[in-house]
Amino acid sequence: MDDQNKNLLLATALSFLVILGWYVFFPPPEPQPQPDAVITETAPAGDVVAAPNAASPVAGTDGASVTAEAKAVADAPRLTIDTPRVSGTISLQGGRLDDLSLKDYRVSLEADAAIVKMLSPAGDPNAYYALYGWAPGSGLGPDDVPGANTLWQAESDATLTPDSPVTLTWDNGKGLTFNRTIAVDQDYLFTITQSVTNASGGTVALAPYGTLARHGEPQDLKNFFILHEGVIGMADGTLAEIDYDDMTDFEIDPRTGARAEVTQIEGNGWIGFTDHYWMSTLVPEPGQAFRSIAKFDERREIYQTDIVLPTVSVADGQTTEATTMLFAGAKEWATIRGYQKDGIEGFLDSIDWGWFFFLTKPIFAVLHWLNALIGNMGWAIIGLTVLIKLLVFPLAYKSYASMAKMKELQPRMEEIKEKLGDDRQKLQQEMMALYKKEKVNPAAGCLPILIQIPIFFSLYKVIFVTLELRHAPFFGPFQDLSAPDPTSIMNLFGLLPMAAPVEGTLMATIFIGILPILLGISMWLQQKLNPAPTDPTQQMIFAWMPWVFMFMLGGFASGLVVYWIANNTITFTQQYLIMRTHGYKPDVFGNIKSGFKKTPKADKK
């Protein structure tokens, strides 16, 4: 086996094993259905203000109490939310932000598909909502401050728009008046300003808080190791990612009475829940110290995140206020980047860039720029491939030049092999001496393939994780580059009036589409730049490799397969031209013809 084929075989095998390992060692588990539930509210003691819980003091564990809370929320008056990008309502029962949909996104590509629902009220499957209020300190009880079921007052015709905030009011009847003003921008950022005016005749202590609560795990979890879903938070420059199943292992926190992880933030931070493409996040003002809490109530299966600002003392006749923000929307790179520039530290890290962030971040930034320039994500991926190939061209040129030189040395290498026979040590010495004399690096041939592995992983991460690839069209049947090829051999690539096999099934793996076939052909043609190895085992492996990859990558995102096809095509062209300039003319058609001849069997001894 010559060194060039050894290197190529090794690099290809490594690529094959790594991709195969994703499925062998990290199979996505089946999502388990989660029950709806509620949490009871705990009253803190003394000046140590505890984080609030998501439901009312009267809510118990039985189904009747759950139904009662859901009915109270459903019957409460609501204020309309209407902006260019979101729609929904605010419940005056607790002042909950619990009904929010994203106007720009639909659940599927079907023409009549519903828009994506971001938040939903108690009583709905997998209820998901935001609560705000004041946790009582010394001298106050739970009934003295607004809670999860407080019925707020507001103008009946008030509508929340980017130009018109809404204000909620509640008087506790004991001298404390609470106001909550909710504003929203043109995108997904809500600003909540809470104030309390004290006319009670004495000083009171209380702490403003914000809460995000999810009843059970989301039903549409991907449960794929390459994607984080669950709690996402930033604590003074340190990113925290906590899966839902990790929250169930929290230690019991005595202040909250539930399994919780509490972090004291000194300057900048935020916390919330992230899904595949959507996110809700509680954000204090930049520079504001606060307590960040991730919490799980195991009795009622509620996942919760809180921000609790420092306790304030309000003297009689005084008013104090606290402002926090809520991001609830799509994880759009440009939008989140804009919020980061406006002061939300590290907000762009809410997108799951992964371990190869030093590659995924610039790759996506360039891809985003190309898409804006070209106006088509498929062509942007091809343009990105060209730029990557230009970037690594010096290495590729050196590698292909070395491969051409190796071809020139092939006759001399065969002479050495015949001369030394089975003396492997002497053969190795002679070969190394030949390489040194002719200034050839036998390992250079595999470098272009090896360098593709981290780029491949990073691009796969970008295509799988980023929202901008979701439902991004290319042309014809390829209307979602984040999904596998929708065409199939079974329906003659859309010519027959029958649906393609369901994604993820064995039939879909076998009856692949146009893009995987083009991928296999491009890999096969790239192989034909060199004659088939003389060893029968090598011949068999090389003969099968393109078609194995064709079926393996057939279920991957179309955008990734487009990249791989473009990469193979450019690599073939580069290698052919570089080898020609160094005096070696690849006999592509001759190698193709020889590949159809019967493979000789290995000699039996």
C-alpha positions in Angstrom: 0.0 0.0 0.0 1.6 3.3 -1.1 1.8 6.2 1.4 -0.6 8.4 -0.5 -3.4 5.9 -0.4 -2.6 5.1 3.2 -3.1 8.8 4.1 -6.3 9.2 2.0 -7.7 6.0 3.4 -6.9 7.0 7.0 -8.4 10.5 6.6 -11.6 9.2 5.0 -12.0 6.4 7.6 -11.6 9.0 10.4 -14.3 11.1 8.8 -16.5 8.1 8.5 -16.0 7.0 12.0 -16.6 10.4 13.6 -19.9 10.9 11.7 -21.0 7.3 12.5 -20.1 7.9 16.1 -22.7 10.7 16.4 -25.4 8.1 16.0 -23.8 5.2 17.7 -22.8 6.9 20.9 -25.2 9.8 21.0 -28.6 8.5 19.8 -31.4 11.0 20.5 -33.6 9.6 23.3 -37.3 9.4 22.9 -39.0 12.5 24.6 -41.2 11.6 27.6 -44.6 13.3 28.1 -44.7 15.6 31.0 -47.8 16.4 33.2 -49.1 19.9 33.8 -48.6 21.2 37.3 -48.5 24.2 39.6 -46.3 25.3 42.5 -47.3 26.7 45.9 -46.0 30.1 46.9 -43.7 30.2 49.9 -43.5 33.2 52.3 -40.0 34.3 53.3 -39.1 35.1 56.9 -37.5 38.2 58.1 -35.3 40.3 55.8 -34.1 37.3 53.8 -36.4 37.7 50.8 -36.9 34.4 49.0 -37.4 33.8 45.3 -41.1 33.5 44.5 -42.8 30.4 43.2 -45.0 30.3 40.1 -48.5 29.7 41.4 -50.9 30.8 44.1 -50.8 29.9 47.9 -54.0 28.0 47.5 -52.9 25.8 44.7 -52.5 22.2 45.8 -51.4 19.0 44.2 -54.9 17.8 43.3 -56.4 18.2 39.8 -59.2 20.5 41.2 -56.7 23.2 42.3 -55.0 23.1 38.9 -58.3 23.5 37.2 -59.3 26.3 39.5 -56.1 28.3 38.7 -56.5 27.7 35.0 -60.1 28.8 35.1 -59.2 32.0 37.0 -56.6 32.8 34.4 -59.0 32.1 31.6 -61.8 34.2 33.0 -59.6 37.2 33.9 -59.7 40.3 31.7 -56.9 40.6 29.1 -55.0 43.4 27.4 -54.0 43.0 23.7 -50.4 42.9 22.5 -50.0 44.0 18.9 -46.6 44.8 17.4 -45.1 44.3 13.9 -43.6 41.0 15.0 -45.6 39.6 17.9 -49.2 39.3 19.0 -50.9 38.1 22.1 -52.5 39.2 25.4 -51.6 40.0 29.0 -53.7 38.5 31.7 -54.7 40.8 34.5 -54.7 37.7 36.7 -51.2 38.1 38.1 -50.3 40.5 35.3 -49.0 37.5 33.5 -47.3 37.7 30.1 -48.7 34.3 29.1 -50.0 34.5 25.5 -47.5 35.4 22.8 -47.1 34.4 19.2 -44.4 35.2 16.6 -46.0 36.7 13.5 -43.0 36.0 11.2 -42.6 32.3 11.9 -44.9 29.3 11.1 -44.7 25.8 12.5 -44.2 24.3 9.0 -43.9 25.2 5.4 -47.6 24.4 4.7 -49.5 27.4 3.4 -52.1 27.2 6.2 -49.6 26.4 9.0 -50.2 28.2 12.3 -47.8 30.9 13.5 -45.3 29.8 16.3 -46.8 30.2 19.8 -44.1 31.4 22.2 -45.9 31.6 25.6 -49.2 30.0 26.8 -51.3 30.3 29.9 -51.9 28.0 32.8 -54.3 25.3 31.8 -52.8 24.9 28.3 -50.6 21.9 27.6 -47.0 22.8 28.6 -48.0 26.2 30.0 -45.2 28.7 29.7 -45.4 32.3 31.1 -43.7 35.2 32.8 -44.6 36.7 36.2 -43.5 39.8 38.0 -44.0 41.1 41.5 -42.5 41.9 44.8 -41.4 39.4 47.4 -42.3 40.5 51.0 -39.6 41.3 53.5 -39.9 42.1 57.2 -43.3 43.5 58.2 -45.1 42.2 55.2 -47.0 39.0 54.4 -47.7 37.3 51.1 -51.2 39.0 50.9 -49.6 42.5 51.2 -47.8 42.2 47.9 -49.0 41.3 44.4 -48.6 37.6 43.6 -49.3 35.1 40.9 -53.1 35.4 41.3 -53.5 39.1 42.1 -56.1 40.8 39.9 -54.7 43.9 38.5 -56.6 47.0 37.2 -56.0 48.6 33.8 -57.8 50.6 31.2 -60.1 48.2 29.4 -59.2 49.4 25.9 -55.4 49.5 26.5 -53.3 47.8 23.8 -49.6 47.2 24.1 -47.7 48.4 21.0 -44.2 49.8 20.5 -45.7 53.3 20.8 -48.1 52.7 23.7 -47.0 51.1 26.9 -49.7 49.7 29.3 -49.9 50.3 33.1 -51.4 47.9 35.6 -52.3 49.0 39.1 -53.1 47.2 42.4 -53.8 48.7 45.8 -53.3 46.3 48.8 -55.8 48.2 50.9 -53.1 48.8 53.6 -51.4 51.9 52.2 -49.3 50.3 49.5 -50.0 51.0 45.8 -48.2 49.0 43.1 -47.9 50.0 39.5 -46.4 47.9 36.6 -45.7 49.5 33.3 -45.0 47.2 30.4 -43.4 48.5 27.1 -42.2 46.6 24.1 -39.9 47.5 21.1 -40.3 46.6 17.5 -38.8 43.1 17.9 -38.9 40.9 21.0 -37.8 42.9 24.0 -40.3 43.9 26.7 -39.4 46.4 29.4 -41.2 46.0 32.8 -41.0 48.9 35.3 -42.4 48.1 38.7 -43.1 50.7 41.3 -44.5 50.8 44.9 -45.8 53.9 46.7 -45.9 53.6 50.5 -48.6 55.4 52.4 -48.9 52.9 55.2 -47.4 55.0 57.9 -44.3 52.9 58.4 -41.3 51.5 56.5 -41.6 48.4 54.5 -39.0 46.0 53.0 -39.6 44.1 49.8 -37.7 42.9 46.7 -38.7 43.1 43.0 -38.5 39.8 41.0 -39.2 38.3 37.7 -40.1 34.7 37.0 -40.3 32.4 33.9 -42.3 29.2 34.5 -42.6 26.1 32.3 -45.1 23.3 33.2 -43.3 20.2 32.3 -40.6 19.7 29.7 -41.4 21.1 26.2 -43.1 18.5 24.0 -40.9 19.3 21.0 -37.5 18.8 22.6 -34.9 17.6 20.0 -32.9 15.8 22.7 -29.8 15.9 20.4 -26.4 16.2 21.9 -25.3 18.9 19.5 -28.0 21.3 20.7 -28.6 22.7 24.2 -32.2 23.0 25.3 -33.1 24.1 28.9 -31.8 26.9 31.1 -29.4 29.4 29.6 -27.8 32.1 31.7 -24.9 34.6 31.9 -23.3 35.4 35.3 -20.7 38.1 35.2 -19.2 36.8 32.0 -19.7 33.1 32.6 -22.2 31.2 30.5 -24.3 28.6 32.1 -26.2 25.9 30.3 -28.4 23.5 32.3 -30.4 20.7 30.8 -33.9 19.9 32.1 -32.8 16.5 33.4 -29.9 18.2 35.3 -32.4 20.5 37.1 -34.1 17.4 38.6 -30.8 16.7 40.4 -30.5 20.1 42.1 -30.1 20.1 45.9 -33.0 21.4 48.0 -32.5 25.1 48.7 -33.9 26.0 52.1 -34.8 29.6 51.0 -36.9 28.5 48.0 -38.2 25.1 49.4 -37.4 23.5 46.1 -34.5 22.0 44.1 -32.6 25.1 43.1 -29.3 26.5 42.0 -28.8 30.0 43.2 -26.1 32.4 41.8 -25.3 35.9 43.0 -24.6 38.2 40.1 -22.6 41.3 40.9 -22.8 43.3 37.7 -24.2 41.8 34.5 -26.2 38.8 33.8 -29.5 37.2 32.6 -31.3 33.8 32.8 -34.1 32.0 31.0 -35.0 29.1 28.9 -33.8 28.3 25.4 -35.4 26.1 22.8 -34.1 25.1 19.4 -35.0 28.4 17.7 -36.8 30.4 20.4 -35.9 31.8 23.8 -37.3 33.6 26.7 -34.9 35.4 29.0 -35.1 37.6 32.1 -32.7 40.5 31.9 -32.0 43.1 34.7 -30.6 46.4 33.7 -26.8 46.4 32.9 -24.8 46.8 36.1 -27.6 45.7 38.3 -26.7 43.2 41.0 -29.3 40.4 41.5 -29.8 36.8 42.5 -30.2 34.4 39.6 -32.1 31.2 40.3 -32.8 28.0 38.3 -35.5 26.0 40.1 -37.3 22.7 39.8 -40.4 21.6 41.8 -40.4 17.8 41.6 -43.8 17.3 43.1 -45.5 19.3 40.3 -43.0 19.2 37.5 -42.5 22.9 37.0 -39.2 24.3 35.7 -38.6 27.9 36.7 -36.0 30.7 36.5 -36.0 33.8 38.6 -34.2 37.1 39.0 -34.5 38.6 42.4 -33.2 42.2 42.8 -31.8 43.4 46.2 -34.3 44.1 49.0 -35.3 47.8 49.2 -36.7 49.7 52.2 -39.5 52.1 51.4 -40.3 54.8 54.0 -43.7 56.2 54.4 -44.5 58.7 51.7 -41.8 57.4 49.3 -41.9 55.6 46.0 -39.4 53.2 44.6 -39.2 51.5 41.2 -37.2 48.7 39.5 -36.9 48.1 35.8 -36.1 44.7 34.2 -36.4 43.3 30.7 -37.9 40.2 29.1 -36.7 38.8 25.8 -39.3 36.5 24.3 -38.9 35.6 20.7 -36.8 34.1 17.9 -33.1 33.7 18.3 -32.2 35.9 15.3 -28.5 36.6 15.1 -28.9 40.2 14.0 -31.6 41.0 16.6 -29.7 39.4 19.5 -26.5 41.0 18.4 -28.2 44.4 18.4 -29.4 43.9 22.0 -25.9 42.9 23.0 -24.5 46.1 21.5 -27.2 48.0 23.5 -25.8 46.6 26.7 -26.9 43.1 27.4 -23.5 41.5 28.0 -22.8 38.2 26.2 -26.3 38.0 24.8 -25.1 36.6 21.5 -23.8 33.5 23.4 -27.5 32.5 24.0 -27.1 31.0 20.5 -25.5 27.6 21.0 -22.2 28.0 19.1 -20.7 24.9 20.8 -17.1 23.9 21.6 -15.9 25.1 18.1 -17.3 28.6 18.7 -14.1 30.1 17.3 -15.1 28.5 14.0 -18.9 28.5 14.2 -19.2 32.2 15.0 -17.1 33.5 12.1 -18.6 30.9 9.7 -22.1 32.0 10.5 -21.2 35.7 10.3 -19.8 35.2 6.8 -22.8 33.1 5.8 -25.2 35.7 7.1 -23.3 38.4 5.2 -23.3 36.3 2.0 -27.0 35.6 2.3 -27.8 39.3 2.7 -25.6 40.0 -0.3 -26.9 37.2 -2.6 -30.5 36.8 -1.2 -30.4 33.0 -1.3 -29.1 30.8 1.5 -28.2 27.9 -0.8 -26.0 30.1 -3.0 -24.6 31.7 0.2 -23.5 28.2 1.4 -21.8 27.6 -2.0 -20.2 31.1 -1.7 -19.0 30.2 1.8 -17.5 27.0 0.4 -15.5 29.0 -2.2 -14.2 31.4 0.4 -13.1 28.5 2.7 -11.4 26.8 -0.2 -9.6 30.1 -1.0 -8.5 30.5 2.6 -7.0 27.0 2.8 -5.7 27.1 -0.8 -2.0 27.5 0.1 -2.2 24.3 2.2 -4.1 22.6 -0.6 -1.6 23.7 -3.2 1.3 22.3 -1.2 -0.6 19.1 -0.6 -1.7 18.5 -4.2 1.8 19.4 -5.4 3.2 16.8 -3.0 0.7 14.3 -4.3 1.8 15.0 -7.9 5.4 14.5 -6.9 4.6 11.2 -5.2 3.1 10.1 -8.5 6.4 10.9 -10.2 8.2 8.9 -7.6 5.9 5.9 -7.9 8.2 3.9 -10.3 11.2 4.4 -8.0 9.2 3.4 -5.0 8.1 0.2 -6.7 11.8 -0.6 -7.5 12.7 -0.2 -3.9 9.9 -2.5 -2.8 10.9 -5.2 -5.3 14.6 -4.8 -4.3 14.0 -5.1 -0.5 11.1 -7.6 -0.5 9.9 -8.3 3.1 12.5 -6.3 4.9 10.1 -3.8 6.3 12.6 -1.9 8.4 15.0 -1.4 5.5 12.1 -0.5 3.2 11.0 2.2 5.6 14.5 3.6 5.8 14.9 3.7 2.0 11.5 5.3 1.6 12.2 8.0 4.1 15.6 8.7 2.5 13.9 9.0 -0.9 11.3 11.4 0.5 14.0 13.5 2.1 16.1 13.7 -1.0 13.1 14.7 -3.2 11.7 17.0 -0.5 8.3 15.2 -0.4 6.0 15.0 2.6 4.1 11.7 2.4 1.6 13.0 5.0 0.7 16.1 3.0 -1.9 14.3 0.9 -4.3 13.8 3.8 -4.2 17.3 5.2 -6.9 18.8 2.9 -9.3 16.1 4.0 -8.3 16.3 7.7 -8.8 20.1 7.8 -12.4 19.5 6.5 -13.4 17.6 9.6 -13.6 20.6 12.1 -15.0 22.8 9.3 -17.6 20.1 8.6 -18.6 19.9 12.2 -18.8 23.7 12.6 -20.9 24.1 9.5 -23.2 21.3 10.6 -23.6 23.0 14.0 -24.4 26.3 12.3 -26.9 24.7 9.9 -28.6 22.7 12.7 -28.7 25.4 15.4 -29.2 28.8 13.8 -32.6 30.1 13.0 -31.6 31.7 9.8 -31.3 28.2 8.1 -34.8 27.2 9.3 -37.2 27.2 6.3 -34.5 28.9 4.2 -35.2 28.1 0.5 -32.7 27.2 -2.2 -34.6 26.4 -5.4 -37.3 24.0 -6.7 -38.2 21.4 -4.1 -35.4 22.5 -1.7 -37.4 25.0 0.4 -35.8 24.2 3.8 -32.0 23.9 4.0 -32.2 22.9 7.6 -34.1 19.7 6.7 -33.0 16.6 4.7 -33.5 16.5 1.0 -37.3 16.3 0.4 -37.0 14.4 -2.9 -36.7 10.6 -3.2 -36.0 7.8 -5.7 -39.3 6.3 -4.6 -41.4 9.0 -6.3 -38.8 9.7 -9.1 -37.7 12.9 -7.4 -41.2 14.3 -7.3 -42.4 13.2 -10.8 -44.8 10.6 -9.4 -47.8 11.8 -7.3 -46.7 10.1 -4.1 -45.1 11.4 -1.0 -41.4 10.7 -0.1 -40.7 8.4 2.8 -41.1 9.9 6.3 -37.9 11.5 7.5 -35.9 9.4 9.9 -37.3 6.0 8.8 -35.4 3.2 7.2 -37.2 3.8 3.9 -36.0 7.4 3.9 -32.5 6.2 4.4 -32.7 3.8 1.5 -34.7 5.9 -1.0 -32.5 9.0 -0.9 -33.0 12.2 -2.9 -31.1 14.2 -5.5 -28.6 15.9 -3.3 -27.2 12.8 -1.6 -26.8 11.1 -5.0 -24.9 14.1 -6.3 -22.7 13.9 -3.2 -21.9 10.3 -3.9 -21.1 11.0 -7.5 -18.8 14.0 -6.6 -16.9 11.8 -4.1 -16.6 9.0 -6.6 -15.2 11.4 -9.3 -12.7 12.8 -6.8 -11.4 9.3 -6.2 -10.9 8.8 -10.0 -8.2 11.5 -10.1 -5.9 8.7 -9.0 -5.7 5.1 -10.2 -7.3 2.5 -7.9 -4.9 1.0 -5.4 -3.4 -2.4 -6.3 -4.4 -4.0 -3.0 -7.8 -5.7 -3.4 -8.9 -4.7 0.1 -8.1 -1.1 -0.6 -9.9 -1.3 -3.9 -13.1 -2.6 -2.2 -13.0 0.1 0.6 -12.4 2.9 -1.9 -15.1 1.5 -4.2 -17.7 1.5 -1.5 -16.8 4.6 0.4 -18.6 7.3 -1.7 -21.8 5.3 -1.7 -21.7 4.6 2.0 -21.3 8.3 2.6 -24.1 9.0 0.2 -26.6 7.0 2.3 -25.1 8.2 5.6 -25.4 11.9 4.8 -28.7 11.5 3.0 -30.6 12.3 6.2 -28.5 15.3 7.1 -29.6 18.9 6.5 -29.8 19.8 2.8 -27.6 22.8 3.4 -24.8 20.6 4.7 -25.0 18.3 1.7 -24.9 21.3 -0.6 -21.7 22.4 1.1 -20.2 18.9 0.8 -21.1 18.7 -3.0 -19.6 22.2 -3.6 -16.5 21.3 -1.6 -15.9 18.1 -3.5 -16.4 19.8 -6.9 -14.0 22.6 -6.0 -11.5 20.1 -4.6 -11.7 18.0 -7.8 -11.0 21.1 -9.9 -8.1 22.3 -7.8 -6.5 18.9 -7.5 -6.7 18.3 -11.3 -5.3 21.7 -12.3 -2.5 21.6 -9.7 -1.4 18.1 -10.6 -1.4 19.1 -14.3 0.9 22.1 -13.6 3.3 19.8 -11.9 3.6 17.4 -14.8 1.2 14.7 -13.8 -1.9 14.4 -16.0 -4.7 12.5 -14.1 -6.3 9.9 -16.3 -9.9 10.4 -15.0 -11.7 8.5 -17.8 -9.1 5.7 -17.8 -9.5 5.3 -14.0 -13.3 5.2 -14.4 -13.0 2.5 -17.0 -10.6 0.4 -14.9 -13.0 0.7 -12.0 -15.6 -1.2 -13.9 -13.3 -4.1 -14.5 -13.6 -7.2 -12.2 -11.6 -6.7 -9.0 -8.8 -9.3 -8.8 -9.0 -11.6 -5.8 -6.3 -11.6 -3.2 -3.8 -14.4 -3.6 -4.4 -17.3 -1.3 -1.4 -18.7 0.5 
